[in-house]
Amino acid sequence: TEGLAIVAPIARERTALGRLVLLGLIAGLPVVPGIWVGALSFTPQLTALLLGVGAGAIAQVIQQIAPSLRPREGTRGLEPVVAFGLAAGLIVMWGTGLLAAA
């Protein structure tokens, strides 16, 4: 989810490839130590703390992105590109859920 929050502010302007790579690293590199800590922790207290931090991060991303999902004045409903993005995201989540269960 962080990728959308990082790219959205610069989506309307030309951006150098190096800057996009740097932003991608900022968004993705913290995942690696997070996976290690999550996989190696066996205490319920640490697990609950880390799940709380993750839920807070998701809530913050939703708070940042939600205003961009509101329809513009004079229109009804979502913009077609926003509706397509939401539908595509749901389909990808559903598909990966099927793969993970298999």
C-alpha positions in Angstrom: 0.0 0.0 0.0 2.9 2.3 0.5 3.7 2.3 -3.2 0.5 4.1 -4.0 0.9 6.6 -1.3 4.5 7.4 -2.4 3.8 7.6 -6.2 0.4 9.5 -6.1 1.9 12.9 -5.3 4.4 12.7 -8.2 2.1 11.0 -10.7 1.4 14.2 -12.7 5.0 15.3 -13.2 8.0 13.9 -15.0 10.3 12.1 -12.5 13.8 10.8 -12.9 14.2 7.0 -12.8 16.7 7.4 -10.0 14.2 9.2 -7.8 11.6 6.5 -8.5 14.1 3.8 -7.5 14.9 5.7 -4.3 11.2 6.0 -3.4 10.7 2.3 -4.1 13.6 1.4 -1.8 12.2 3.7 1.0 8.9 1.9 0.6 10.2 -1.6 0.3 13.3 -2.1 2.3 11.7 -1.9 5.8 9.7 -5.0 4.8 12.8 -7.3 5.0 13.7 -6.7 8.7 9.9 -6.8 9.5 9.6 -10.2 7.9 12.6 -11.4 9.9 11.3 -10.1 13.2 7.8 -11.5 12.5 9.1 -14.9 11.5 11.5 -15.2 14.4 9.2 -13.9 17.2 7.4 -16.5 19.2 5.9 -14.3 22.0 2.3 -13.4 21.8 3.0 -9.9 23.2 5.5 -9.0 20.4 3.1 -10.5 17.8 0.3 -8.4 19.1 2.5 -5.2 19.2 3.7 -5.8 15.6 0.1 -6.5 14.3 -1.0 -3.3 16.0 1.8 -1.3 14.3 0.9 -2.9 10.9 -2.8 -2.1 11.4 -1.9 1.5 12.3 0.2 1.8 9.1 -2.7 0.5 7.0 -5.1 3.0 8.7 -2.7 5.9 7.9 -2.5 4.9 4.2 -6.3 4.7 4.0 -6.6 8.1 5.6 -4.1 9.6 3.1 -5.7 8.0 0.0 -9.4 8.3 0.9 -9.8 12.0 -0.1 -8.6 11.2 -3.6 -11.4 8.6 -4.0 -14.2 11.1 -3.5 -16.0 12.1 -6.7 -15.4 15.6 -8.1 -18.2 18.2 -7.9 -20.8 17.7 -10.5 -20.1 14.0 -11.0 -21.7 11.0 -9.5 -19.8 8.0 -8.2 -16.2 7.1 -8.7 -14.1 8.2 -11.6 -13.7 5.2 -14.1 -10.0 4.9 -13.5 -10.5 4.8 -9.7 -13.2 2.2 -10.0 -11.0 0.1 -12.3 -8.1 0.4 -9.8 -10.2 -0.7 -6.9 -11.7 -3.6 -8.8 -8.2 -4.7 -10.1 -6.9 -4.6 -6.5 -9.7 -6.7 -5.2 -9.2 -9.2 -8.0 -5.5 -9.5 -7.3 -6.1 -9.9 -3.6 -8.7 -12.6 -4.3 -6.3 -14.4 -6.7 -3.3 -14.3 -4.3 -5.6 -15.6 -1.6 -6.4 -18.6 -3.8 -2.8 -19.2 -4.5 -1.8 -18.9 -0.8 -4.5 -21.5 0.1 -3.2 -24.0 -2.4 
